[in-house]
Amino acid sequence: MARAFMPLSGTLDANARTTGFWMLFGSAHIDGQPFVWSPSPWSSWSHPDVPDVLDGTFTHLPLHLR
């Protein structure tokens, strides 16, 4: 289903009243463990504004793009 959204572009309007889909914010699990930047082979790579571990909950995202 996400493929239908791939050609879209714009800025997500966080104040839109129309919601589109639920998204889980979190790390991919590798061998049953969440991905963590610091011990990974990519620890030297820059990852601005991304924490060492992404751990979140389902969020209902707005649908409206500007």
PDB file with SEQRES, HELIX, SHEET and CRYST1 records, atoms N, CA, C and O in Angstrom:
SEQRES   1 A   66  MET ALA ARG ALA PHE MET PRO LEU SER GLY THR LEU ASP          
SEQRES   2 A   66  ALA ASN ALA ARG THR THR GLY PHE TRP MET LEU PHE GLY          
SEQRES   3 A   66  SER ALA HIS ILE ASP GLY GLN PRO PHE VAL TRP SER PRO          
SEQRES   4 A   66  SER PRO TRP SER SER TRP SER HIS PRO ASP VAL PRO ASP          
SEQRES   5 A   66  VAL LEU ASP GLY THR PHE THR HIS LEU PRO LEU HIS LEU          
SEQRES   6 A   66  ARG                                                          
HELIX    1 AA1 ALA A    2  PHE A    5  5                                   4    
SHEET    1 AA1 2 THR A  19  GLY A  26  0                                        
SHEET    2 AA1 2 ASP A  55  PRO A  62 -1                                        
SHEET    1 AA2 2 HIS A  29  ILE A  30  0                                        
SHEET    2 AA2 2 GLN A  33  PRO A  34 -1                                        
CRYST1    1.000    1.000    1.000  90.00  90.00  90.00 P 1           1          
ATOM      1  N   MET A   1       0.817  -1.204   0.000  1.00  0.00           N  
ATOM      2  CA  MET A   1       0.000   0.000   0.000  1.00  0.00           C  
ATOM      3  C   MET A   1       0.856   1.262   0.000  1.00  0.00           C  
ATOM      4  O   MET A   1       0.444   2.283  -0.551  1.00  0.00           O  
ATOM      5  N   ALA A   2       2.027   1.211   0.601  1.00  0.00           N  
ATOM      6  CA  ALA A   2       2.874   2.405   0.681  1.00  0.00           C  
ATOM      7  C   ALA A   2       3.364   2.848  -0.695  1.00  0.00           C  
ATOM      8  O   ALA A   2       3.691   4.019  -0.887  1.00  0.00           O  
ATOM      9  N   ARG A   3       3.416   1.924  -1.648  1.00  0.00           N  
ATOM     10  CA  ARG A   3       3.879   2.289  -2.991  1.00  0.00           C  
ATOM     11  C   ARG A   3       3.011   3.378  -3.606  1.00  0.00           C  
ATOM     12  O   ARG A   3       3.506   4.180  -4.398  1.00  0.00           O  
ATOM     13  N   ALA A   4       1.753   3.422  -3.266  1.00  0.00           N  
ATOM     14  CA  ALA A   4       0.857   4.446  -3.807  1.00  0.00           C  
ATOM     15  C   ALA A   4       1.275   5.842  -3.370  1.00  0.00           C  
ATOM     16  O   ALA A   4       0.971   6.817  -4.057  1.00  0.00           O  
ATOM     17  N   PHE A   5       1.969   5.956  -2.239  1.00  0.00           N  
ATOM     18  CA  PHE A   5       2.382   7.253  -1.713  1.00  0.00           C  
ATOM     19  C   PHE A   5       3.773   7.674  -2.195  1.00  0.00           C  
ATOM     20  O   PHE A   5       4.153   8.834  -2.033  1.00  0.00           O  
ATOM     21  N   MET A   6       4.532   6.756  -2.781  1.00  0.00           N  
ATOM     22  CA  MET A   6       5.922   7.044  -3.157  1.00  0.00           C  
ATOM     23  C   MET A   6       6.072   8.220  -4.120  1.00  0.00           C  
ATOM     24  O   MET A   6       7.017   8.993  -3.961  1.00  0.00           O  
ATOM     25  N   PRO A   7       5.196   8.398  -5.107  1.00  0.00           N  
ATOM     26  CA  PRO A   7       5.401   9.518  -6.029  1.00  0.00           C  
ATOM     27  C   PRO A   7       4.990  10.874  -5.453  1.00  0.00           C  
ATOM     28  O   PRO A   7       5.224  11.901  -6.090  1.00  0.00           O  
ATOM     29  N   LEU A   8       4.391  10.901  -4.280  1.00  0.00           N  
ATOM     30  CA  LEU A   8       3.960  12.159  -3.687  1.00  0.00           C  
ATOM     31  C   LEU A   8       5.157  12.963  -3.202  1.00  0.00           C  
ATOM     32  O   LEU A   8       6.176  12.400  -2.801  1.00  0.00           O  
ATOM     33  N   SER A   9       5.027  14.256  -3.242  1.00  0.00           N  
ATOM     34  CA  SER A   9       6.064  15.120  -2.693  1.00  0.00           C  
ATOM     35  C   SER A   9       5.392  16.298  -2.018  1.00  0.00           C  
ATOM     36  O   SER A   9       4.223  16.589  -2.275  1.00  0.00           O  
ATOM     37  N   GLY A  10       6.118  16.959  -1.173  1.00  0.00           N  
ATOM     38  CA  GLY A  10       5.573  18.098  -0.455  1.00  0.00           C  
ATOM     39  C   GLY A  10       5.945  18.025   1.008  1.00  0.00           C  
ATOM     40  O   GLY A  10       6.749  17.187   1.418  1.00  0.00           O  
ATOM     41  N   THR A  11       5.360  18.902   1.784  1.00  0.00           N  
ATOM     42  CA  THR A  11       5.608  18.952   3.216  1.00  0.00           C  
ATOM     43  C   THR A  11       4.376  18.428   3.938  1.00  0.00           C  
ATOM     44  O   THR A  11       3.260  18.880   3.679  1.00  0.00           O  
ATOM     45  N   LEU A  12       4.573  17.485   4.835  1.00  0.00           N  
ATOM     46  CA  LEU A  12       3.472  16.925   5.600  1.00  0.00           C  
ATOM     47  C   LEU A  12       2.922  17.979   6.536  1.00  0.00           C  
ATOM     48  O   LEU A  12       3.676  18.567   7.312  1.00  0.00           O  
ATOM     49  N   ASP A  13       1.651  18.226   6.482  1.00  0.00           N  
ATOM     50  CA  ASP A  13       1.008  19.216   7.341  1.00  0.00           C  
ATOM     51  C   ASP A  13       0.611  18.543   8.646  1.00  0.00           C  
ATOM     52  O   ASP A  13      -0.391  17.832   8.699  1.00  0.00           O  
ATOM     53  N   ALA A  14       1.391  18.764   9.699  1.00  0.00           N  
ATOM     54  CA  ALA A  14       1.151  18.110  10.992  1.00  0.00           C  
ATOM     55  C   ALA A  14      -0.138  18.572  11.646  1.00  0.00           C  
ATOM     56  O   ALA A  14      -0.616  17.927  12.578  1.00  0.00           O  
ATOM     57  N   ASN A  15      -0.711  19.675  11.180  1.00  0.00           N  
ATOM     58  CA  ASN A  15      -1.958  20.190  11.754  1.00  0.00           C  
ATOM     59  C   ASN A  15      -3.187  19.800  10.948  1.00  0.00           C  
ATOM     60  O   ASN A  15      -4.296  20.224  11.273  1.00  0.00           O  
ATOM     61  N   ALA A  16      -3.012  19.008   9.912  1.00  0.00           N  
ATOM     62  CA  ALA A  16      -4.152  18.601   9.082  1.00  0.00           C  
ATOM     63  C   ALA A  16      -5.135  17.792   9.912  1.00  0.00           C  
ATOM     64  O   ALA A  16      -4.742  17.013  10.781  1.00  0.00           O  
ATOM     65  N   ARG A  17      -6.394  17.983   9.640  1.00  0.00           N  
ATOM     66  CA  ARG A  17      -7.432  17.241  10.377  1.00  0.00           C  
ATOM     67  C   ARG A  17      -7.689  15.874   9.778  1.00  0.00           C  
ATOM     68  O   ARG A  17      -8.192  14.982  10.460  1.00  0.00           O  
ATOM     69  N   THR A  18      -7.349  15.699   8.506  1.00  0.00           N  
ATOM     70  CA  THR A  18      -7.545  14.420   7.842  1.00  0.00           C  
ATOM     71  C   THR A  18      -6.335  13.539   8.105  1.00  0.00           C  
ATOM     72  O   THR A  18      -5.206  13.906   7.780  1.00  0.00           O  
ATOM     73  N   THR A  19      -6.575  12.383   8.690  1.00  0.00           N  
ATOM     74  CA  THR A  19      -5.470  11.474   8.963  1.00  0.00           C  
ATOM     75  C   THR A  19      -5.419  10.413   7.876  1.00  0.00           C  
ATOM     76  O   THR A  19      -6.434  10.079   7.266  1.00  0.00           O  
ATOM     77  N   GLY A  20      -4.232   9.895   7.645  1.00  0.00           N  
ATOM     78  CA  GLY A  20      -4.049   8.979   6.543  1.00  0.00           C  
ATOM     79  C   GLY A  20      -3.746   7.554   6.936  1.00  0.00           C  
ATOM     80  O   GLY A  20      -4.450   6.637   6.513  1.00  0.00           O  
ATOM     81  N   PHE A  21      -2.715   7.344   7.735  1.00  0.00           N  
ATOM     82  CA  PHE A  21      -2.319   5.988   8.051  1.00  0.00           C  
ATOM     83  C   PHE A  21      -1.535   5.972   9.356  1.00  0.00           C  
ATOM     84  O   PHE A  21      -1.041   7.001   9.818  1.00  0.00           O  
ATOM     85  N   TRP A  22      -1.433   4.790   9.934  1.00  0.00           N  
ATOM     86  CA  TRP A  22      -0.667   4.594  11.159  1.00  0.00           C  
ATOM     87  C   TRP A  22       0.755   4.210  10.780  1.00  0.00           C  
ATOM     88  O   TRP A  22       0.962   3.427   9.853  1.00  0.00           O  
ATOM     89  N   MET A  23       1.720   4.748  11.483  1.00  0.00           N  
ATOM     90  CA  MET A  23       3.114   4.410  11.223  1.00  0.00           C  
ATOM     91  C   MET A  23       3.805   4.104  12.542  1.00  0.00           C  
ATOM     92  O   MET A  23       3.628   4.812  13.533  1.00  0.00           O  
ATOM     93  N   LEU A  24       4.590   3.045  12.538  1.00  0.00           N  
ATOM     94  CA  LEU A  24       5.350   2.678  13.729  1.00  0.00           C  
ATOM     95  C   LEU A  24       6.738   3.270  13.596  1.00  0.00           C  
ATOM     96  O   LEU A  24       7.479   2.940  12.669  1.00  0.00           O  
ATOM     97  N   PHE A  25       7.086   4.144  14.522  1.00  0.00           N  
ATOM     98  CA  PHE A  25       8.416   4.727  14.545  1.00  0.00           C  
ATOM     99  C   PHE A  25       9.280   3.874  15.450  1.00  0.00           C  
ATOM    100  O   PHE A  25       9.001   3.750  16.643  1.00  0.00           O  
ATOM    101  N   GLY A  26      10.301   3.301  14.905  1.00  0.00           N  
ATOM    102  CA  GLY A  26      11.181   2.474  15.712  1.00  0.00           C  
ATOM    103  C   GLY A  26      12.272   1.860  14.867  1.00  0.00           C  
ATOM    104  O   GLY A  26      12.296   2.017  13.646  1.00  0.00           O  
ATOM    105  N   SER A  27      13.162   1.172  15.519  1.00  0.00           N  
ATOM    106  CA  SER A  27      14.311   0.560  14.855  1.00  0.00           C  
ATOM    107  C   SER A  27      13.923  -0.754  14.192  1.00  0.00           C  
ATOM    108  O   SER A  27      13.017  -1.464  14.626  1.00  0.00           O  
ATOM    109  N   ALA A  28      14.646  -1.038  13.131  1.00  0.00           N  
ATOM    110  CA  ALA A  28      14.537  -2.375  12.540  1.00  0.00           C  
ATOM    111  C   ALA A  28      15.158  -3.363  13.518  1.00  0.00           C  
ATOM    112  O   ALA A  28      16.094  -3.027  14.244  1.00  0.00           O  
ATOM    113  N   HIS A  29      14.635  -4.574  13.532  1.00  0.00           N  
ATOM    114  CA  HIS A  29      15.202  -5.611  14.390  1.00  0.00           C  
ATOM    115  C   HIS A  29      16.086  -6.523  13.551  1.00  0.00           C  
ATOM    116  O   HIS A  29      15.659  -7.041  12.520  1.00  0.00           O  
ATOM    117  N   ILE A  30      17.307  -6.711  13.996  1.00  0.00           N  
ATOM    118  CA  ILE A  30      18.273  -7.566  13.316  1.00  0.00           C  
ATOM    119  C   ILE A  30      18.646  -8.685  14.274  1.00  0.00           C  
ATOM    120  O   ILE A  30      19.153  -8.428  15.365  1.00  0.00           O  
ATOM    121  N   ASP A  31      18.401  -9.906  13.878  1.00  0.00           N  
ATOM    122  CA  ASP A  31      18.635 -11.078  14.745  1.00  0.00           C  
ATOM    123  C   ASP A  31      17.911 -10.935  16.080  1.00  0.00           C  
ATOM    124  O   ASP A  31      18.439 -11.319  17.124  1.00  0.00           O  
ATOM    125  N   GLY A  32      16.699 -10.380  16.041  1.00  0.00           N  
ATOM    126  CA  GLY A  32      15.881 -10.252  17.245  1.00  0.00           C  
ATOM    127  C   GLY A  32      16.214  -9.062  18.125  1.00  0.00           C  
ATOM    128  O   GLY A  32      15.573  -8.870  19.158  1.00  0.00           O  
ATOM    129  N   GLN A  33      17.198  -8.259  17.745  1.00  0.00           N  
ATOM    130  CA  GLN A  33      17.604  -7.109  18.536  1.00  0.00           C  
ATOM    131  C   GLN A  33      17.357  -5.829  17.740  1.00  0.00           C  
ATOM    132  O   GLN A  33      17.561  -5.811  16.526  1.00  0.00           O  
ATOM    133  N   PRO A  34      16.912  -4.742  18.418  1.00  0.00           N  
ATOM    134  CA  PRO A  34      16.732  -3.486  17.699  1.00  0.00           C  
ATOM    135  C   PRO A  34      18.082  -2.917  17.248  1.00  0.00           C  
ATOM    136  O   PRO A  34      19.101  -3.099  17.913  1.00  0.00           O  
ATOM    137  N   PHE A  35      18.066  -2.237  16.122  1.00  0.00           N  
ATOM    138  CA  PHE A  35      19.287  -1.619  15.614  1.00  0.00           C  
ATOM    139  C   PHE A  35      19.687  -0.460  16.517  1.00  0.00           C  
ATOM    140  O   PHE A  35      18.860   0.381  16.868  1.00  0.00           O  
ATOM    141  N   VAL A  36      20.964  -0.424  16.887  1.00  0.00           N  
ATOM    142  CA  VAL A  36      21.533   0.644  17.706  1.00  0.00           C  
ATOM    143  C   VAL A  36      22.767   1.155  16.960  1.00  0.00           C  
ATOM    144  O   VAL A  36      23.640   0.375  16.580  1.00  0.00           O  
ATOM    145  N   TRP A  37      22.828   2.478  16.754  1.00  0.00           N  
ATOM    146  CA  TRP A  37      23.936   3.062  15.995  1.00  0.00           C  
ATOM    147  C   TRP A  37      25.299   2.803  16.621  1.00  0.00           C  
ATOM    148  O   TRP A  37      26.213   2.334  15.944  1.00  0.00           O  
ATOM    149  N   SER A  38      25.441   3.106  17.910  1.00  0.00           N  
ATOM    150  CA  SER A  38      26.782   3.142  18.523  1.00  0.00           C  
ATOM    151  C   SER A  38      27.584   1.847  18.408  1.00  0.00           C  
ATOM    152  O   SER A  38      28.783   1.937  18.143  1.00  0.00           O  
ATOM    153  N   PRO A  39      27.019   0.649  18.586  1.00  0.00           N  
ATOM    154  CA  PRO A  39      27.847  -0.548  18.433  1.00  0.00           C  
ATOM    155  C   PRO A  39      27.853  -1.105  16.999  1.00  0.00           C  
ATOM    156  O   PRO A  39      28.485  -2.128  16.735  1.00  0.00           O  
ATOM    157  N   SER A  40      27.163  -0.445  16.093  1.00  0.00           N  
ATOM    158  CA  SER A  40      27.049  -0.972  14.727  1.00  0.00           C  
ATOM    159  C   SER A  40      28.310  -0.686  13.903  1.00  0.00           C  
ATOM    160  O   SER A  40      29.123   0.160  14.275  1.00  0.00           O  
ATOM    161  N   PRO A  41      28.462  -1.395  12.789  1.00  0.00           N  
ATOM    162  CA  PRO A  41      29.599  -1.129  11.892  1.00  0.00           C  
ATOM    163  C   PRO A  41      29.535   0.275  11.285  1.00  0.00           C  
ATOM    164  O   PRO A  41      30.527   0.757  10.739  1.00  0.00           O  
ATOM    165  N   TRP A  42      28.388   0.926  11.376  1.00  0.00           N  
ATOM    166  CA  TRP A  42      28.203   2.257  10.794  1.00  0.00           C  
ATOM    167  C   TRP A  42      28.286   3.367  11.840  1.00  0.00           C  
ATOM    168  O   TRP A  42      27.856   4.489  11.576  1.00  0.00           O  
ATOM    169  N   SER A  43      28.823   3.078  13.005  1.00  0.00           N  
ATOM    170  CA  SER A  43      28.839   4.054  14.108  1.00  0.00           C  
ATOM    171  C   SER A  43      29.567   5.347  13.763  1.00  0.00           C  
ATOM    172  O   SER A  43      29.275   6.393  14.344  1.00  0.00           O  
ATOM    173  N   SER A  44      30.506   5.291  12.831  1.00  0.00           N  
ATOM    174  CA  SER A  44      31.236   6.507  12.468  1.00  0.00           C  
ATOM    175  C   SER A  44      30.471   7.376  11.475  1.00  0.00           C  
ATOM    176  O   SER A  44      30.843   8.528  11.254  1.00  0.00           O  
ATOM    177  N   TRP A  45      29.420   6.850  10.882  1.00  0.00           N  
ATOM    178  CA  TRP A  45      28.626   7.606   9.916  1.00  0.00           C  
ATOM    179  C   TRP A  45      27.808   8.665  10.627  1.00  0.00           C  
ATOM    180  O   TRP A  45      27.322   8.444  11.736  1.00  0.00           O  
ATOM    181  N   SER A  46      27.661   9.789  10.002  1.00  0.00           N  
ATOM    182  CA  SER A  46      26.853  10.878  10.552  1.00  0.00           C  
ATOM    183  C   SER A  46      25.371  10.514  10.471  1.00  0.00           C  
ATOM    184  O   SER A  46      24.900  10.027   9.443  1.00  0.00           O  
ATOM    185  N   HIS A  47      24.656  10.748  11.539  1.00  0.00           N  
ATOM    186  CA  HIS A  47      23.205  10.538  11.532  1.00  0.00           C  
ATOM    187  C   HIS A  47      22.549  11.673  12.322  1.00  0.00           C  
ATOM    188  O   HIS A  47      22.014  11.456  13.409  1.00  0.00           O  
ATOM    189  N   PRO A  48      22.598  12.903  11.753  1.00  0.00           N  
ATOM    190  CA  PRO A  48      22.065  14.081  12.452  1.00  0.00           C  
ATOM    191  C   PRO A  48      20.570  13.953  12.735  1.00  0.00           C  
ATOM    192  O   PRO A  48      19.797  13.466  11.910  1.00  0.00           O  
ATOM    193  N   ASP A  49      20.198  14.398  13.907  1.00  0.00           N  
ATOM    194  CA  ASP A  49      18.799  14.404  14.360  1.00  0.00           C  
ATOM    195  C   ASP A  49      18.198  13.014  14.510  1.00  0.00           C  
ATOM    196  O   ASP A  49      16.980  12.880  14.625  1.00  0.00           O  
ATOM    197  N   VAL A  50      19.023  11.986  14.512  1.00  0.00           N  
ATOM    198  CA  VAL A  50      18.534  10.621  14.721  1.00  0.00           C  
ATOM    199  C   VAL A  50      19.194  10.093  15.985  1.00  0.00           C  
ATOM    200  O   VAL A  50      20.422  10.072  16.071  1.00  0.00           O  
ATOM    201  N   PRO A  51      18.406   9.664  16.971  1.00  0.00           N  
ATOM    202  CA  PRO A  51      19.006   9.165  18.216  1.00  0.00           C  
ATOM    203  C   PRO A  51      19.718   7.828  18.011  1.00  0.00           C  
ATOM    204  O   PRO A  51      19.553   7.182  16.976  1.00  0.00           O  
ATOM    205  N   ASP A  52      20.491   7.429  18.981  1.00  0.00           N  
ATOM    206  CA  ASP A  52      21.243   6.171  18.931  1.00  0.00           C  
ATOM    207  C   ASP A  52      20.310   4.980  18.727  1.00  0.00           C  
ATOM    208  O   ASP A  52      20.636   4.048  17.991  1.00  0.00           O  
ATOM    209  N   VAL A  53      19.155   5.014  19.377  1.00  0.00           N  
ATOM    210  CA  VAL A  53      18.136   3.966  19.242  1.00  0.00           C  
ATOM    211  C   VAL A  53      16.809   4.643  18.954  1.00  0.00           C  
ATOM    212  O   VAL A  53      16.425   5.593  19.635  1.00  0.00           O  
ATOM    213  N   LEU A  54      16.112   4.149  17.943  1.00  0.00           N  
ATOM    214  CA  LEU A  54      14.766   4.654  17.665  1.00  0.00           C  
ATOM    215  C   LEU A  54      13.781   3.698  18.308  1.00  0.00           C  
ATOM    216  O   LEU A  54      13.749   2.513  17.978  1.00  0.00           O  
ATOM    217  N   ASP A  55      12.998   4.201  19.204  1.00  0.00           N  
ATOM    218  CA  ASP A  55      12.018   3.356  19.869  1.00  0.00           C  
ATOM    219  C   ASP A  55      10.750   4.171  20.029  1.00  0.00           C  
ATOM    220  O   ASP A  55      10.723   5.145  20.781  1.00  0.00           O  
ATOM    221  N   GLY A  56       9.724   3.785  19.341  1.00  0.00           N  
ATOM    222  CA  GLY A  56       8.513   4.586  19.392  1.00  0.00           C  
ATOM    223  C   GLY A  56       7.255   3.750  19.385  1.00  0.00           C  
ATOM    224  O   GLY A  56       7.285   2.531  19.558  1.00  0.00           O  
ATOM    225  N   THR A  57       6.171   4.427  19.183  1.00  0.00           N  
ATOM    226  CA  THR A  57       4.866   3.789  19.163  1.00  0.00           C  
ATOM    227  C   THR A  57       4.179   4.107  17.840  1.00  0.00           C  
ATOM    228  O   THR A  57       4.668   4.916  17.052  1.00  0.00           O  
ATOM    229  N   PHE A  58       3.048   3.466  17.611  1.00  0.00           N  
ATOM    230  CA  PHE A  58       2.273   3.775  16.422  1.00  0.00           C  
ATOM    231  C   PHE A  58       1.761   5.205  16.507  1.00  0.00           C  
ATOM    232  O   PHE A  58       1.272   5.646  17.547  1.00  0.00           O  
ATOM    233  N   THR A  59       1.881   5.915  15.401  1.00  0.00           N  
ATOM    234  CA  THR A  59       1.429   7.299  15.323  1.00  0.00           C  
ATOM    235  C   THR A  59       0.499   7.440  14.135  1.00  0.00           C  
ATOM    236  O   THR A  59       0.807   6.953  13.048  1.00  0.00           O  
ATOM    237  N   HIS A  60      -0.639   8.102  14.327  1.00  0.00           N  
ATOM    238  CA  HIS A  60      -1.583   8.309  13.245  1.00  0.00           C  
ATOM    239  C   HIS A  60      -1.146   9.560  12.498  1.00  0.00           C  
ATOM    240  O   HIS A  60      -1.296  10.671  13.006  1.00  0.00           O  
ATOM    241  N   LEU A  61      -0.606   9.387  11.291  1.00  0.00           N  
ATOM    242  CA  LEU A  61      -0.048  10.484  10.527  1.00  0.00           C  
ATOM    243  C   LEU A  61      -1.127  11.231   9.750  1.00  0.00           C  
ATOM    244  O   LEU A  61      -2.083  10.626   9.266  1.00  0.00           O  
ATOM    245  N   PRO A  62      -0.969  12.554   9.635  1.00  0.00           N  
ATOM    246  CA  PRO A  62      -1.891  13.321   8.824  1.00  0.00           C  
ATOM    247  C   PRO A  62      -1.683  13.005   7.353  1.00  0.00           C  
ATOM    248  O   PRO A  62      -0.586  12.629   6.939  1.00  0.00           O  
ATOM    249  N   LEU A  63      -2.733  13.157   6.571  1.00  0.00           N  
ATOM    250  CA  LEU A  63      -2.686  12.804   5.162  1.00  0.00           C  
ATOM    251  C   LEU A  63      -2.343  13.987   4.271  1.00  0.00           C  
ATOM    252  O   LEU A  63      -1.844  13.799   3.162  1.00  0.00           O  
ATOM    253  N   HIS A  64      -2.601  15.196   4.736  1.00  0.00           N  
ATOM    254  CA  HIS A  64      -2.492  16.371   3.883  1.00  0.00           C  
ATOM    255  C   HIS A  64      -1.050  16.784   3.641  1.00  0.00           C  
ATOM    256  O   HIS A  64      -0.282  16.966   4.586  1.00  0.00           O  
ATOM    257  N   LEU A  65      -0.685  16.932   2.375  1.00  0.00           N  
ATOM    258  CA  LEU A  65       0.622  17.461   1.989  1.00  0.00           C  
ATOM    259  C   LEU A  65       0.422  18.859   1.421  1.00  0.00           C  
ATOM    260  O   LEU A  65      -0.564  19.118   0.732  1.00  0.00           O  
ATOM    261  N   ARG A  66       1.348  19.750   1.707  1.00  0.00           N  
ATOM    262  CA  ARG A  66       1.288  21.096   1.118  1.00  0.00           C  
ATOM    263  C   ARG A  66       2.238  21.172  -0.035  1.00  0.00           C  
ATOM    264  O   ARG A  66       2.348  22.217  -0.676  1.00  0.00           O  
TER     265      ARG A  66                                                      
END                                                                             
